[in-house]
Amino acid sequence: MNFKLTRREFGKTVLAGAAVAAMTPMSKALAGDLSHIDFQSTWINDPEFVGNFIAIDKGYYKDEGIDLNYIPGGPDVIPEGSLLTGKADFALTSVINCAQAVVEKGAPFKVVGTQFQKSPDSIISLEETGIKTVKDLAGKTVACPPLNIATLRAVLDLHGMKMTDLKVVPYAFDPTPLATGEVDAVVDFMTSLPYIVEQASGKKTSYFLFYDVGLEFYANLLTVTEDTLKSKRKELIGFMKATRKGWKDAFADPDKYVNELEDTWFKGNGYTHDAAIFHSHVQIGLIDHPKGVLWMDDDVIDKNTESLKRLGIDVPRNMFDTSLLQEL
């Protein structure tokens, strides 16, 4: 069976070229006294970052005095490394990787905002398997990426279960085993895989977020170093304002921007048109916040630090800095 690529299916060889090809002339433009900012993303150019693409195309960053160089991510890209080496001024990072770098390596990181209020990490299954809760995983075969083993173990522990209560097999971000019933469930982002599997198998899928079953994490944290927070505070605030404007446009008409960006930012990413539409709609509820995109509530920050502790990562709460958000 042939499937269009999901969010994380690209191999190392493909991404080596795609990361370079995805750089657009717009991201390299210099004008007048604009402040040049290198921004490292977490993944390839797909609807997950449509707010940024809109803000670039509409000149929202330039309106804030910023010449933004958008750097795509991929499976071989470590955003935290881009910050530490000076390749990027700002980056989107994983809450787990960011916290580990702070605790284990002493990385001088500050999280100043979050794209996802709820991480899209989830357990995805065919509806016919009857998997609705964590306990329903007992005796089932679950495909899980190596990097998510610790989070899966923590979720199971929260519900009084152990890894030995189910069969865990490697997952290479290929939807085929789930669509064909070779596995009962997979651990992946729910922003595109459920739709792709339904289209391929003709069967209904279901999923539940790790966040909703007790492991409460943000995702795609807007992260900088302590030095950058001090030296480029004005640019950070401008970046956040422009990004919010881009996302506001995206939320108002998701279909419009999928159509407009398919042959530019999304070109060659492996998505079908309908999968991109699905992704653009389903992520809105995970990203939007009454106080604006990127907002971080104090109580949810506390939930993130508690969830990190369940993984053995005792991160200092002051890794999260909401002072810029208060100025927006």
C-alpha positions, 0 to 999 in steps of 0.5 A: 500500500502506498501512503502520502507521508505523515508529519515525521516520515521523511528519511534523512536523505530527503530532509537533507535536501528539503531543509535547504530547498524550503528556504524561500527568497522571502526569508533571506530578504534584507531591508533598511534597518531591520533586525535580522533574526534566525528562527529555527523550527522543529519540523518540515514546512507543513500546516503546523507552522502556517501562522509563521508562513502567513506572517512572513508572506504578509510582512508582519515581521517586517512591520515589527522591524524584523528580517526573519530567516525561517529555518525548517526543522526535521528528524536530524535537527536539534533546535536546542543545539541551534540555540547553543551554537548561535545558528538560531536566535529563537527556536521552537523546542520540545518541552522534554528536550528543552528541560533535559538540556537545562537540567542535565547540561546547564543550558541557559534556556528561557521559554517565553511562549508556547505554540501548542497549549496541549501537545498533539502527542497521542495514542491513535487506533482504529475505532474497531479496536475499542481503545478509548482509555489507557487501560484499554491498551492492556494486551494490545500491540502499540507502535511507539518511537524510541523518543516517546518510550519514556512518555508512554511509560509515564502515562501507563504509570499514571493509570496503574499499568506497566509496559509489560501489560502491552506489547510495544514495538518500534514505530518509524512514523509509517501509517501502514501497520495501523491501517492494515491492522498489524498493530492496534495503536501508534504513538504519534501526533494526531494532526494528520495521521488519523485522517491519512489512516482513514483514507487508506483503510476506509475505517474510522480512527480514534485517539486520545491525547497524552495531555488529556490522560494526565501527562500535561505538556505544552509543545513547540515552546518558543525558546531563547537563551538568557543572553538573547532574552536580554539583548533582543527583548524588543525583537522577541516582542515584535516576533510574538506580535507578528506571529499572533497576527499570522495565526489569527489570519490562519484561524479565520480561514484555514482552507484559504491558506492551505490553498495559497501555500500549497505551491510555496511553503508546503511544496514537496512535503508529501501532504495531500490537499485534504490532509493539509486541510484536516491538519489546519482545522484540527490543530486550532483547538490545541493552539488558540488561547483566549489571551492570544497564541503563545500564552502560558498560564501559571497553573499550566506551567505548574502542570508541565513541571509536574509532568516533567517530574514524572519523567525524572526531570526536575526542571526549575520553574523559572525556565518559563518566563512570562514577562514578555507575554505580559507586555504584548 
